[in-house]
């Protein structure tokens, strides 16, 4: 299968929909080669703005563009978008509910050698806590492209999470992406694996491994963490056990979001596969995923603990 980084798909999507949606403007914090907004900049130089290494200004200027009827995509690394510019995202974008799209690349452990300071493993939790914010974490290049267009058409603040590492393609071009709607990728009855982002691919691999042991696993893709699809989570709960999988801390991310739904509406045994309340470190992406127990085998282990 072809491998594409979701950040690459993001850049391509911007360039493609820029012709159709002329209100789109793109802002970057001197990282356009890495965030792939350079693709848009080359095609539409008059609609691209390099704000320099000044992320607070990046977000505030994007807010200003939104007040003038533009659809700004503010791009930088996830660690800067959610950390350095948090106050501006909160007070200048979410509070007035402005139509800004925050496209954060290089999220999670798979930034690799850049190390703990650049591995944003808490961004989904931070953005999910903000009123008015929609939070999207695509699983592959196809879903990333569709998410970018959906975000552009959506009214209000959106946080889009993209990765540096190339990942296997899961979906075909006919895939129907809808904000706030999860997708059952495999039906099952014994345990449900609910995954987001790059862990969706690992969840599908885990389901195949579980089949060899006679365990029929459902696989659910949750690309939108907020608003989350409660209906599909409750359906997954009918399996009697749930494993969540995310390239993110287990505090405040997908696992927490699923647990919140289950606690109020259908208490169900569950396990969370994710980063266990610790920082990352420098290393190759695949090595880090193994070291932090974010593999198909780790999902299988968690599933078997409940059977």
N, C-alpha and C positions, 0 to 999 in steps of 0.2 A: 504493500500500500504506500501511496505517496505520503511524504512527511512535509508539513508546512508549519512554521511558527505562527501563532495567532497574531503576533505583532506585524508580521509580514502581510497577513490577510487583511489586517486593519488598514495598513497603508494602501493596499490595492483597492479596498472597498471605498475609501475616501475619494480616490482618483476616479473611480467608476461612477459613483453617485453624485460627484461634484457637478457634472454636466446637467443632470436631472434636477438636482436641488441646489439652485443657484444661491440660496441664502447661506449655504455652508461657508464658514471661514475656519481656518485652522491656525492655532497658535501653538508654539513649541518653546521649550526652555533650553535652546541650544543643543538639542539632542535629536534633531530630525533624521539623522542617518541611522540612529539606533531605534527610534520609535517608528521609523518608516514613513513619517509624514513628508519626507523629502520627495516622495513619489507625487504627492498632491502639489507640493511647492513647485515642482518642475512643470506641471501641467497648468497650474493656476497661480502664477507668482503674485498676482495682484490681490489674491485672497489668502495669502499665507503671511504670518507674522512671527518672526523670531524674537521672543521676549528676553533672550539672554538667560543667564543663570539667575533667575529672579522669579521663583515659583509663586510667591505671593502676588506679584504684579501680573503674572500669567493668569491666575484665577480671577483677579479683580478686573482685568481688562476684558476677559471673556464675559464676565457679568455685564460689563458696559456694552459690549457688542449685542448681547441678548436683549438689552433694553431698547435697542435700535432695530429690532426685528430680524437680526441675523441668528444663525444657528452655529454657535462656536463649538469647535472641538478643541479642548485644551489638553495638550499631550506632554507628558513627561514620565519619568520612572515612577512606579507605584509608591516607593518609599518617600518620594518628594511630594507627590500629589496629595497623599493622605497624611503625611507627617509635617513637612515644612509649611505647607499651605492650608493646614486644617482650619484655622480661624477664618480665612477668606472663603473656603468652601462652605463652612457653616453659616457665616453671617452675611456673605455677599452673594451666595448662590442658593443655598437651601432655604434660608430664612425668607427671602423674598420670592422663592420658588421660580427662579429664572431658568430659562431654557438653555442651560449649559450642559455639554457632554464632556465629562472628564474621562479621557482615554489614557489609562495608566498601563504602561508596559513594564517588562522585566519584573513581574510579580513572582513571589514565592521563592522556594529553595532553588529552582532551576535557573536562576540567574547564575548559579555556579560559582566560579572562581572569584566573583566580586565580593563574596563573603557576607557575613552577618549584617554589616551596616547597610548593605544594599538589598538584602533579601526581605522584602515586605511580606511578613507572614501574619500580619494582623489587620491588613487593609479592609478585608471584607467585614470584619467586626466593627471597625471604626465607621465605615460608610453605611453599614446597615443600621447603625444607631441614630443616624441623622434623619429627622423628619423631612418628608418630601423627596427623599433620594430613592431612585430605582437602582438596584445593584445587579449587574449582569457579569457572569463568568463563563465565557464560551469554552467548549471542549475541544474544538478543532478549527481548522481554517475555514471550512464551509460555514460552520455556525458563527464564527467570528464575523465573517462578511455580512451575514444576514442580521446579526445583532447590531452592527454599525448602522445599517439602513433603518432598522426598526427604531434604534435610538434617535436617529435624525428625525424620524416622523413622529416620535413621541413628544408630547408637550411636558416639559419639566426637567429637572436635573437628573442626569443618568451617570452612574459610575460603571465604566467598562474595564474589565481586568484582562490584560493580555500577557503572554509569556514570551520569553526569549528563545526557548528551546523548540526545535521543530518536533511536532507530534504527529502521530498517524492520523490519517483522515478517516473519520467514522461515518459521516453523513454524505448523501449525494445531493446534487443541486436541487432536487425536488423537495427537499426537507422543508417542512412548514414550521418556521420559527415564529413563536408568539411570546411577547414579553409576559411573564407571570404564569406561563403554562409549561409544566414539566412534560417529559416524554418517557413512556415505557419502552425501552429498547429491547427488552426480553421479558416475556411473561414467566412467572414462577410461583411456587406455592409454599416452599419451605422456609425461605429467608429472602428479604428484600435488601438489595444493595443500592443505596441512594448516593449518587456521586455528583461532583461538580468539577468543571475545568478539566485539567489533564488527567484527573483520576477517573474520569468516565471510561477512558480506554482501559485502565487497569481493572475497573469493575467488570467490564466485559470479559477480560482474560480470566478474572477470578471465577466468574460464573461457569466458564468452560472447565476450569480445574475442579470446581465443586461437582460438576456433572459426573466426573470420573468416580467420585465418591458417593454417588447416588443422591446428591443434594440438588434440588431444583430451585435455582435462585432467580428471582426477579431482579432486573436492572433498571433503575430509574435515573434519568438525566435531569438534574435541576440546574438549569443555566441561569435562572433568575432567583437570587436569594431574597430579594425584596422587590415587589410583593411575592411571597412564596406561595407555591401551589399547594394549598392545604388539602384539597380533594385528592390529589395523587398520593400524598403522604398517607392519608387515611386508608387509601386503597392498598398501599404497600404494607400497612400495618396488619392487614388481613392475613399476611404470611405468618404472623406470630412472632417475628423477630426482624430487627432492622440493623444494618451496618451502614454508617455514613462514611464517606471517603472524600477527603479534601487536601489540597496542597496548601495548608493554612493551619494556624493554631486551632486546636479543638475548642478553644474558648471564644465564643462569640460568632463563629462562622456557621457553616452548613450544619454541623452536628448540633450546635446549640439551637439553630432555627428549627430543625426537625424536632428536637426534644421539646421545644416550647409548644409546638402544635400537639404532639402526642400527650404531653402532661395534662393539657386542658381537655382534649377531646377523645383520646384513645390510648391510655397508658400501655406501652408495649416495650418488652425487653429490647435493649439496643446497645451497640458498641460504636465508638467513634475512632475511625482511623484518620490520623492527622498528626500534626506536630504537637508533642506533649509539653506545652508550656516551657519552651526553651528557645534560645536563639539558634540560627543556622550557623554555618561556618563555610570557609572556602573549600571548594572541591568540585569535581566534575558532576554535572547534574544527575546522571544515573547513579553515581556512587552515593550522592547525598540522599536520593530517594530511598536507596536500600538502607543507608545508615539510620535514617529517621523513620524507617518502617512504613514507607508509602509505596508498597508494591502490591501486585495481585496476590502474592503469597501471604502478605500481611492481612489482606481483606479476607482471604480464605480462613486464616487462623481465627480472626475475629468472628466469622460466621459460625465456625465449628464450636466455638466456646458456648454458643447458645443452643446447640442442638444435642 
